[in-house]
Amino acid sequence: MNIYKQLIGNPLFFKWVYHPSSEINTYWDTYLNINSEQATEILHFKSQFDQHLKIAGENLTAIERNALAEKIIRQLENIDQQKKSGLIFKSILKYAAVAILFFSVGSSLVYLYMESRQSTIIVDHSTLSANVQEPVLIIDNFDKIQLGGNKPELDYSNQGKIMLNKSEVIKESDECKTPQMNTLIIPYGSRSTITLSDGSKVWLNAGSRLIYPSKFVDKAREVFLVGEAFFEIEKNEEHPFIIKTIDIEVEVLGTRFNVSAYPEDYSVQTVLEVGSVEISCVNATFFDRGVNLVAGQMASFNKKTKETEVFDVKIEHYTLWTEGLLSFSNIDFSRIVKKLERYYNIRFNYNNPINGTIKISGKLDVTKGKEEVFEYLTKLTGLNIIKLNNWQYEIK
Amino acid sequence: MNQRTDKEYWQLIWNNFKLGDRNAFDTIYNEYVDTLFAYGSRITENRTLLEDSVHDLFIDVYSYGKGLRKPESLEYYLFKTFKRIIFRKLKETRRFDRSEGLLDNFDLKFSIETNNKAQLEERLILLQNELQNLNAKKRELIFLKFNSALSYVEIGKLLGLKPDTVKKQVHRLLKHLREKMGEKIIGLFTMCYKT
């Protein structure tokens, strides 16, 4: 059979030409490998379509696309609520289980808020930080750039150029007016700093993901965070800076603060070092107001109760990680363990879970080797940390 | 090499979506929303109606769809339901104007990219004319063929045609365009038909 007829007959051919995705590309890579003698012809055939024939037409803008997704998701949640109302008992059990699981994470609450605007930024979930081994930058959901190393530095403040580690230009500025969406994924075991196009600086902690435009053009400067980051925002009263997370939004004009919003954590914590921030809950249903923090305070949003509590804290306990230091006082051992898991990309098992509730205080220099840090913890807690293999440890 | 894996992949994502997995929703949404919107925009220019239709599509299939028990693929299921929803909405807005044949205007435009500006105009006009001369159903067929992973059988079902007819139409259309364009059109159509 004629190879071109065969290609046209394959439902995945035009999908590959006009709507490529990683799955489709993988499929065709395999196909080309198997039919390697035809590969040149096939690729040529594809490029003829690619380069010359485009179907013009209406499209949703990125904003419409996100807003619509948001609207649909909210409606889906409503449907779930209705379905759930018949299953209250079951869901109470579920929440109880979640509560027990996370009780050690402690802290929480206060401020309820509701707000109708919220634009979820939809991302490709095949690239969640958990599935990624080393730092990756994704531009417009398409270009994947492996950054290499475990502490990449990105800089967007040079007229549209993207600089890596101060020296390497990984992308020249382009003429296109609409900014591109960038997704930076930092897996466990790595950290990163990013200078955004407005000069604001972001430290991204291990196991985190930040989505941001290559340049800010809208009224508000918006970014989306999963995980933990420390922000140093350039002041601009005309253009407020908004950090969106799955549960809360933090709005600022210019200031320094830390946001910790790991999906697996029980609470979302915002700690303010300088200036003022306003925090609001994404899907709150009770009161229509946000919480204002002043310097030295932490707002802890409880994901289960949807409540926020504000208290005074020692700032460096929440910000020293940017310098590779962990500082803590009277805190559950399990919280430090969780942080170390992310930092070193390892896992701990407890032979007795109660040990996770031991309260400890101190300062750890995590830039030193694991062994040194563990030795220190051993002294601090009186527990033993035993290496099972390269990435698993047991606490006895 | 089979397309089954692709379908099975989407079947799996679909099942997760039905179980309330929002990641699965994201995946489906990201994959199909642009194509569906582009498809719909050729049936009606009313953007609000289209956005509402996309919204209703996901809500409908989430709350009522008995799932994908036997349909050929998720993509087919989405197109079919989406088309039905658009038509229902159009009927509502045109309650007093039943005379209008709804699918008389499946509006399909190609753009051809080349470095040679003069050549571009010529090709574009030729192609445009050719497409204008096709009936709505054929334009829809071309769109689906180029923009989806639907099989001939599925396209046939959407258009109310036999799979064989679809296949013949696609081949005939490409051939027809090639003949009309002569040397002016890029080599691709020629390539399709040299045996």
Interface residues (C-beta under 8 A of the other chain):
Chain A: N2 Y4 K5 I8 G9 N10 P11 L12 F14 K15 V17 Y18 H19 S21 E23 I24 Y27 T30 Y31 I34 N35 F45 Q48 F49 Q51 H52 L53 K54 I55 A56 G57 E58 N59 L60 E64 R65 L68 A69 K71 I72 I73 Q75 L76 I79 D80 I122 V123 D124 H125 S126 N141
Chain B: M1 Q3 T5 D6 Y9 G20 R22 N23 F25 D26 T27 Y29 N30 E31 V33 D34 T35 F37 A38 S41 R42 E45 R47 E51 V54 H55 F58 I59 Y62 S63 L108 K109 F110 S111 I112 E113 T114 F143 K145 F146 N147 S148 A149 L150 S151 Y152 K167 V170 H171 L174 I186 G187 L188 M191 C192 Y193 T195
